[in-house]
Amino acid sequence: MFKVLLFAILAAALCLSPSSFAGSEQPKGRQGVYLAPGWGKLSFEAPPAGSYQLPIVDMAQGGKVLNTDGDEVDLADLIENKISILSFIYRTCDDVNGCPLSTMVLNKVGDKLSDEPLLKDKLRLITLSFDPAADTPEVMEEYGESILGDSETDWHFLTTNSDEKIKPILDAYQQSVVADGVSEDGIQRKFSHLLRVYLIDQKKQVRNIYSLSFLHPDILINDVKTLLMEQEQQTKDLAATK
């Protein structure tokens, strides 16, 4: 349902034809609005998994967040022992290349996991809202259900109690978010923010940060496989030394 609704919104906003998503490597709306690579096919072939190494960028950080039941949990516990893909969003974002893009890409990653059960058990998707006033646990639960449907993807939709609680988490990940006021109807808050999605390994190390140009499900899946292959090799090397 989410995909249908999202496509309908995009088509109306950007005057897109169905072919815009079908085969174009750099899809554009009829009014010339550029759509990021994540919406279509890559213009290049993603490097095969295991043919490259991912450096350690930084240590991932935790912080007190709320799950869809309203229970307080630590983000650090959710990124432990699994590879995680972490995305910061606000639900009412209307920038086609912002939050809707990151959610759609994670959704496509989740779809791909259905054909790869071993990968599915080792990957967790996390979407954390930085608009706690609007994105309450109940709202995030409905949002998650509209996206997941019957999917069994390990995907957590989180929020916080207040702006004060989300700020140190945003700062820790160097995620710039600036409140721009409210929408024209005076109801919804609007934000300016950088699109950054984080790949975190099983040791809570940030291994990649995806910006607009490289946020694509094919790239994410190959990066996850690369980390799993790295872990497998490290396990073999450790066993060989005993």
Secondary structure, 3 states (H helix, E strand, C coil): CHHHHHHHHHHHHHCCCCHHHHCCCCCECCCCCECCHHHCCCCCCCCCCCCCCCCCCEECCCCEEECCCCCEEEHHHHCCCCEEEEEEECCCCCCCCCHHHHHHHHHHHHHHHCCCHHHHCCEEEEEEECCCCCCCHHHHHHHHHHHHCCCCCCEEEEECCCHHHHHHHHHHCCCCEEEEEECCCCCCEEEEECCCEEEECCCCEEEEEECCCCCCHHHHHHHHHHHHHHHHHHHHHHHHHC
